[in-house]
Amino acid sequence: MPETSSVDAAESEDVDVVVVGNVGMSGRKEFLLGNVPNRVSHGTRRTVVIVNTMQRVEEQAQKKRRFFR
């Protein structure tokens, strides 16, 4: 699981801050399983910053759609 790897790496490397993006599961999957940023933020004692990466992903998708028209 990516969140477990991230938390383990943060702990073993003794980092001060963990930065994760907010893109991930949504809807039923998120409700049942949780999402990676949520699990990382609750799984470590380190400071966690969750950055908004959704807008960037949407911009890239729009560029691809324009390119393939």
Contacts in CASP RR format, 6 or more apart in sequence:
PFRMAT RR
TARGET T0000
AUTHOR 0000-0000-0000
METHOD contacts of the structure
MODEL  1
MPETSSVDAAESEDVDVVVVGNVGMSGRKEFLLGNVPNRVSHGTRRTVVI
VNTMQRVEEQAQKKRRFFR
1 39 0 8 1.000
2 36 0 8 1.000
3 36 0 8 1.000
3 39 0 8 1.000
3 40 0 8 1.000
3 43 0 8 1.000
6 18 0 8 1.000
6 20 0 8 1.000
6 36 0 8 1.000
6 40 0 8 1.000
7 18 0 8 1.000
7 39 0 8 1.000
7 40 0 8 1.000
7 43 0 8 1.000
7 44 0 8 1.000
9 15 0 8 1.000
10 18 0 8 1.000
10 44 0 8 1.000
10 46 0 8 1.000
11 44 0 8 1.000
11 46 0 8 1.000
15 46 0 8 1.000
16 46 0 8 1.000
16 47 0 8 1.000
17 46 0 8 1.000
17 47 0 8 1.000
17 48 0 8 1.000
17 49 0 8 1.000
18 40 0 8 1.000
18 44 0 8 1.000
18 46 0 8 1.000
18 47 0 8 1.000
18 48 0 8 1.000
18 49 0 8 1.000
19 48 0 8 1.000
19 49 0 8 1.000
19 50 0 8 1.000
19 51 0 8 1.000
20 36 0 8 1.000
20 37 0 8 1.000
20 40 0 8 1.000
20 41 0 8 1.000
20 48 0 8 1.000
20 49 0 8 1.000
20 50 0 8 1.000
20 51 0 8 1.000
21 37 0 8 1.000
21 50 0 8 1.000
21 51 0 8 1.000
21 52 0 8 1.000
21 53 0 8 1.000
22 37 0 8 1.000
22 50 0 8 1.000
22 51 0 8 1.000
22 52 0 8 1.000
22 53 0 8 1.000
22 54 0 8 1.000
23 53 0 8 1.000
23 54 0 8 1.000
23 57 0 8 1.000
24 30 0 8 1.000
24 35 0 8 1.000
24 36 0 8 1.000
24 37 0 8 1.000
25 33 0 8 1.000
25 34 0 8 1.000
25 35 0 8 1.000
25 36 0 8 1.000
26 35 0 8 1.000
37 48 0 8 1.000
37 50 0 8 1.000
40 48 0 8 1.000
41 48 0 8 1.000
41 50 0 8 1.000
END
